[in-house]
C-alpha cells in the first residue's frame, strides 16, 4: 500500500493524497491545541489562582518544604517539564492512530477512482486487450485486500491501547463530573476541570468520528462498482467486479467488539454510562 504514495497514476490521485496529508496536519494541529490549552491552564493554575498552601500542579511527595520559595519553584519547574513531556507523548500516541485511519481512507478513495476510471480507459483504448483489463482489475482486487489487511493490523496493534483509553475516558468522565458538581460555579477549580473535561470529550469524539468515517467510505466501494458502465467490460472482468462487491459488503470497522467500537453510537453510549456512574456516586455520597 505504501507504493500508492509514490506511484500515483494521474492528477486526481495526487489531489487525493494532498488532501489526505492536509487533513493529517489539521488533525495534528487541532490535537496539539486541545492538549496545549489544557496543559497551559493546569500549569498556570498554581500561579494565577489563590494558592496560600503553595500547592503544585500535581499534589505529590516532594523532598523539601514547598512553603520555601526556592523549593516551590524547583518542584514547580520539574512538574512543568514532566507535564510538557506527557503532553508531547499524548499528542504523538493518539494522532498516529487517526493518521493511519486517514491514510486508509485515502487508499479507499484511490481505489474508487481507479474502479470508476476503468470503463473510460477501455473506451479510449488505453486498455485495449482482455489481458490488460483483467490485470487492471486484479490490481484493484489486491488493493482492496490490502485495505482489509491494514485495518486488521491496525486493530491488532492498537487494541490494547484503545481499551486502556476507553477505560481511562470512562473513569475520567464520571469522576470529573462528580467533582464539578461539588465545586462553586466558575471557580478556578471548576474552570480548570471543566476545560479538561471538554478537551477529553472532544478527543474521544474524534476517535469515534474517524472510525465512523472509515466505515462509511468503505461502504461506498460497492456503490462505486454498481454505478460503473459495465457494458464496455469483458465478461470475466464483470465477474471479478462482482467478487469485489461481495467482499465490500462486509463493513470495514476498527476494534469492532463489545469493549471498543469507534462510532458516534459508542460515544453516546459512553456518555450515558458515565452519567449513570455519576448518579451512583452522587447517591452514595
N, C-alpha and C positions, 0 to 999 in steps of 0.2 A: 504493500500500500504506500510505502514511502516514495516509490517511483512516481506516483501521481504528482508529487510536489516538485519534481524536477523534469518530468517528461510530459508536459502539457501539450495538448494537440491543437488548440485554437484559442482565440481571444476570449471566448466565453468561459473556458476552463480557467484561464488566467484571472478573469474577473471574479470567479467563484473563490479562488484561492486568496486573492487580495481581500475580498470581503470577509472571509473567514479569519484571516490574520488580523484585520482591523477589529473584528468582534473580540478576538482573544485579548488584544491590547485594551479594549474598552472594559472588558470584564476585570482584567488585572488592575486597571486604574480605579474602577469602582470599588473593588475589594480592598485596595490599599486605602482609599478614602474612608471606608467604613471602619476598618481596623485602626487607622491612624487617628480618626476623630475620637473613638472610644479610648484609645491609649493616651492621647493628649489630655483628655478630660480627667482620667484617673491619675495621670502623673502630676497634674497641676492641682488636684483636689487638696492635698495636704498643705499647699502653699497659699492658695487663694481663698480657701474657706477658713472659718474659725477652727483653730487647732490648738487649744490650750494644753493638751496632753502630748503634743508633738507626735501624733500618730503618723506612721509611714504609709506608703501606697498599699502595702500588704502587711498586716499585723503578724509578725513572726519574731522568733527569738533573735536578739542581737547581742553582741559581746560587750556592749557598753551602755551607759546611761543615755538614752536618747534626748533627755532634757538638756544635756550639754550640747551646745550648737555644733561643735566640731564632729561629735558622734552622730548627731542627727543628719548633717549634710553628707557625711561619708556614707552612711547607710542608705540615705535617700538616693545618692548618686549610683550606688551599687544596684538598687532596685530599678532605677530608670534604665540602666544599661540592660539588666535582665529582662525588663518589660519590652524593650526595643528588640532584643533578640527573639523573644517569644512572638512578638508581632510579625517579624520577618518570616519566622518559621511557619506561623499560621497562614500567612499570605501564600507562601510557596507551596505548602502541602495541600491547601484547599483549591487554589486556582488551577493546579495541574490537572485535577480531575475534570473540571469544567472545560479546560482547553482540549483535553483528549476527546471529550464528548463533541465539542465544536468541530474538531478535525474529522471525526467520523461523519458528522452531518455534512461536511463539505465533500467527503468521499461519496456520500449518497447522492448529493446534488450533481456531481460529475457523472456518476453512473446514470442518473436520469437524463442528463444532457446527451450522453453517448447513445443511449437507447432511442431517444427522440430523433437523433440525427441519422440513425441507420437507414430509414426509408429514403430520406433525402439524398444520402450518399449513393444509394443504389440507383435512384432515378437520374442523378447527374453522371453516373458512370464511373464514379470514384471507386466504387466496389462493383466490379463487372463480372465476377465469376462466383459460382456457388461455393467454391472452396474458400474464397476470401470472405464471403458473407458468413459462413459457419465459423471461420476463425475469429471474426469480429464478435460474434455472439458468444463464442466460448470465452473470450477475454472478459466480456461482461459477466458471464456466469462466475468466473474465477474472482472477479472484483466483488461480486455480491457475496460469495462465500467468505472472502477475506473480511468483509464488513462484519458478518456474524462472528467470525473468529476473533476479531479485535474487540467486539463488545463482550464476548465471553472472557477474554483475557483480562480486560479492564475490571470486569465484575469479580474475577477471582483475585486479582492483585489488591484491589481496594475494598474488598468486602469487610475485612476486619476493622479497618479504619472507619468505614462508614457506619458500621454497627456501633462502634465507640462514639462516633459523632452523634448518632441518634440518641444514645443513652445520655450523653452529656447535655444535649439540647433539651431533652425532656426534663432532666433534673434541674437545669438552669431556669427553664421557663416557670416551672411550678414553684421553686423556692424563691425566685426573684419577684414573682407576682405576689407571693405571700409577704415578702419583705416590703414591697411597695405599699401594701395595704396597711402596714403599721407605721409608715413614715408620714410626717407632716407634708401636706401638699406643697410642691415647688421648693422644698428644702434642698440643700446641696446633695444630700444622700439620695433623695428621691429623684433628682435630675440625673445624677450620675448612673444610678441603677436603671432608670427608665431609658436612658440613651443606650446603655449596654444591651438592654432587652430588645430594643428596636433594631440594633445592629445584628444581634444574633438571629432574630426572626427574618431579617432581610437576607442574611446569608443562607439560612435554611431554605427560604423560598427560592433562591437562585438555584440551589441543588435540585429542588423538585421541578422547577420550570425547565431546566435544561434536560432532565430526564424525560419529561413530557415532550419536549421539542424533538428529541431523538426518536421517540416512538412515533410521533406524528409524521415526521419526514420519512421514516422508514415505511409507513403505511402508504405513502404516495407512489412507491415503486410499482405496485400492481396497477394502479390507475394510469400511470405513465405508459406502461406497456399496452393496456387496454385502449388507450387513446391513439396509438400509433396507426399508421397506414399499413395494415397487414397485407393488402392485395399485391404489393410490389415485391414481397419477400418470398423466398423459396419455402416449400412445404416443410423441409427439415428445420429451417430457421424458425418457422412458426411453432413447431413442436418444442423447440428449446426455449422459446419465449414463454410458452405456457408453463414450462418447468420452472422458470424464474418466478412467474406469477404464483405458482403453487407454493414455492418456498417463501415468497414475500407475504403470503397470507399469515405467516407466523410473525407476531409482533416483535420488534426489536426493543427489548427492555433491559435496563440495568438493575441489578440487585432485586430481581422480581421474586420476593418471598414475603412471608408474613411479618418479618422484622424490619427489613429495609426495602422500600419501594419509592423511587423518585417520581412523584406525580403530585399535582395540586391536591388530589384527594387525600394523599398521605399527609400533606401539610395541614389540611383542615382536621384530619384525624388526630394528629399530634397536638394541635391546639385544644381540641376537645378533651383529650386525655390529660393534658396539663391543667386545664381548668377544673377538671374533676379532682385531680390531686390537690389543687389549691383549696377547693371546698373542703376536702378531707382534713387538710392541715388546719384550716380555719375552725372547723368544728371541734378538733381535738385540743386547740389552744384555749 
